[in-house]
Amino acid sequence: MRLELDAGFEASFKKRPKDIIARIAKAVALFQENPLHPSLHFKPSAKRNGAYSIRVTQGYRILLLKKSDDHFILLRCCNHDDYERLF
């Protein structure tokens, strides 16, 4: 699995609390290992073609853009309210 980091992801990652940063890192590692792991709740966006999300916690999501079956761009990590508004 090839992952790229968008500048927006890096900026949003740095703004999160330390415990959430650790959970984000764990979710990204798990996604690379097994994108279909049930705890990630990997799913396509209903609003944006090619966009997907994975769950970090009940309150946080990572937004991704699919470039190919094994290539994603990490766009942003955000709280669930922002996720609902954006995607």
SULLIN-V5411 format. One record per residue. N is the residue number from 0. RES is the residue in three letters. SS is DSSP state (H for helix, E for strand, L for the rest). PHI is phi in degrees with one decimal (* if undefined). PSI is psi in degrees with one decimal (999 if undefined). Layout:
BEGIN
N_RES_SS_PHI_PSI, N_RES_SS_PHI_PSI
END
This chain:
BEGIN
0_MET_L_*_127.5, 1_ARG_E_-103.5_125.8, 2_LEU_E_-121.2_135.7, 3_GLU_E_-114.7_149.5, 4_LEU_E_-105.0_120.1, 5_ASP_L_-76.2_150.8, 6_ALA_H_-57.7_-34.6, 7_GLY_H_-64.5_-34.0, 8_PHE_H_-66.9_-47.6, 9_GLU_H_-59.8_-43.1, 10_ALA_H_-65.3_-43.8, 11_SER_H_-71.2_-31.5, 12_PHE_H_-63.1_-45.6, 13_LYS_H_-66.4_-22.0, 14_LYS_L_-84.1_-9.5, 15_ARG_L_-81.4_155.5, 16_PRO_L_-62.1_154.4, 17_LYS_H_-56.5_-38.5, 18_ASP_H_-67.1_-33.7, 19_ILE_H_-74.4_-36.4, 20_ILE_H_-58.2_-43.9, 21_ALA_H_-63.1_-40.5, 22_ARG_H_-68.7_-35.7, 23_ILE_H_-63.4_-47.5, 24_ALA_H_-59.0_-40.9, 25_LYS_H_-65.6_-42.0, 26_ALA_H_-65.3_-40.9, 27_VAL_H_-64.0_-44.1, 28_ALA_H_-62.1_-42.6, 29_LEU_H_-66.1_-39.1, 30_PHE_H_-61.3_-41.6, 31_GLN_H_-64.2_-36.8, 32_GLU_H_-76.8_-44.0, 33_ASN_L_-153.9_89.4, 34_PRO_L_-60.6_-20.6, 35_LEU_L_-98.5_13.7, 36_HIS_L_-58.1_131.2, 37_PRO_H_-57.9_-29.0, 38_SER_H_-70.4_-18.9, 39_LEU_H_-81.0_-22.6, 40_HIS_L_50.4_45.7, 41_PHE_L_-63.0_122.7, 42_LYS_E_-153.3_154.1, 43_PRO_E_-75.9_155.8, 44_SER_L_-75.8_140.0, 45_ALA_L_-78.6_-19.8, 46_LYS_L_-102.9_-27.4, 47_ARG_L_-125.8_123.5, 48_ASN_L_-67.9_130.0, 49_GLY_L_87.2_-6.7, 50_ALA_E_-94.3_145.1, 51_TYR_E_-137.6_167.6, 52_SER_E_-138.3_153.8, 53_ILE_E_-129.1_150.2, 54_ARG_E_-88.3_132.7, 55_VAL_L_-96.1_-52.4, 56_THR_L_-142.0_-178.0, 57_GLN_L_-63.4_-25.8, 58_GLY_L_-100.5_-7.9, 59_TYR_E_-131.0_145.6, 60_ARG_E_-132.5_154.2, 61_ILE_E_-108.8_130.4, 62_LEU_E_-101.7_135.2, 63_LEU_E_-130.2_156.3, 64_LEU_E_-118.8_126.1, 65_LYS_E_-84.8_121.0, 66_LYS_E_-95.1_-36.1, 67_SER_E_-159.1_-179.1, 68_ASP_L_-60.3_-26.3, 69_ASP_L_-125.5_26.0, 70_HIS_E_-141.4_117.5, 71_PHE_E_-129.1_151.4, 72_ILE_E_-108.9_124.9, 73_LEU_E_-79.6_114.3, 74_LEU_E_-89.3_-43.0, 75_ARG_E_-168.3_150.1, 76_CYS_E_-116.0_129.5, 77_CYS_E_-145.9_166.6, 78_ASN_E_-75.8_166.6, 79_HIS_H_-62.8_-35.6, 80_ASP_H_-63.4_-44.0, 81_ASP_H_-64.9_-40.1, 82_TYR_H_-57.0_-47.6, 83_GLU_H_-62.2_-38.7, 84_ARG_H_-70.5_-41.2, 85_LEU_H_-84.2_-39.0, 86_PHE_L_-128.0_999
END
